[in-house]
Amino acid sequence: LGSLPELDEALVHGAVKRARPKMMTVAAAFMGLLPIMWSTSAGADVMKRIAAPMIGGLFTSFLLELLVYPAVYKLWLQRQEAKRLGHALPAER
């Protein structure tokens, strides 16, 4: 990656390419956990306590992988490039 526009394009392409497989994985796991969340049989209260955080973790990981990680990576690369070129970063001025 030679320039900032190339980095932006690569990050967008990577996020878009991962969107469908990640969505399918999250949807399949979510559909598998729904019967546990709707269950009213014996022991359901214990299983609901296990399934609820798993559902939250699925959605959190989905958002992190597609939105947050690429943004953090871009910021990290920009910081590395600024250090390499010897420029002062805005927070360091």
N, C-alpha and C positions, 0 to 999 in steps of 0.2 A: 504494500500500500504506500504509494508515493505522496499522496496529498490528502488534505482534509475532505474534499468532495468524494474521493475514492473510498475513504474510510466510511463516510456517511452512506454511500451506496452499498458498500459491503455489509454494514450493520443492518440496513433496511432489508437487503436481500436475504441475509441470514435469518432475521426475525420472521419474515414472510415465509421462508422455506420451512421453518420449524412450526409455524402456526397450526397447520392441519394435523400433523402427527401428535403434537402436544394436545390439541383439542380433542382428538379421538381418544387418547389415553385418559385424559381427565373425564371425558363423558362416559367411557366404559367403566371406570372405577366408581364414578358417581352413581351410575345406574345400578352397580352392584351393591352399593351402600344404602340406597334408598329403601329396600325392603327391611333392612336392619333398623333404619330410623322410624319406619312406620309400624314396626312390630309391637304387639301388645302382649305377647306370650310370656311365660315364666322366664325370668332372666333377661328380659328385654331392656330393663333399665340399665343394667351393666353394659350391655352391648351398645346401647345408644351413647353411653359415655365414651366408648371407644370410637364409634363411627363419626360422631360430630367433629372431633378434632381432625380426623382424617379428611373429611370433606373440606374443612377450612384450610388444611394444608395443601390439598389439591388445587384449590383456587388461588391460594397465595403463591404456590410454586409456578402456576400458569402465568400469573401477572409478573412475577419476578423474572422469569426466563425470557419473556417476550418484551418487557418494557424496561425494567430496572437494570438488569445485567448489561444490556448493550449500552445504555446511557453511562453507567459507571465505567465500563471499559473505554468508552470514548473519552471521558474526562481523565481517566488514568493515562491514556496515550497522549492526550494533549499536554498533560503535566510533564510526562517524560520528554516529550519533544521540546517543551519550553526549557527544561533543565539542560537538555543536550545543547540547545542553541544559546544558553546563557541568559535568557530573558527572565526578568523578574515576573513572578506570577502576581495577579491582582491582590491576593491576600497577603503577599510578602512585601508589598511596597510601603 
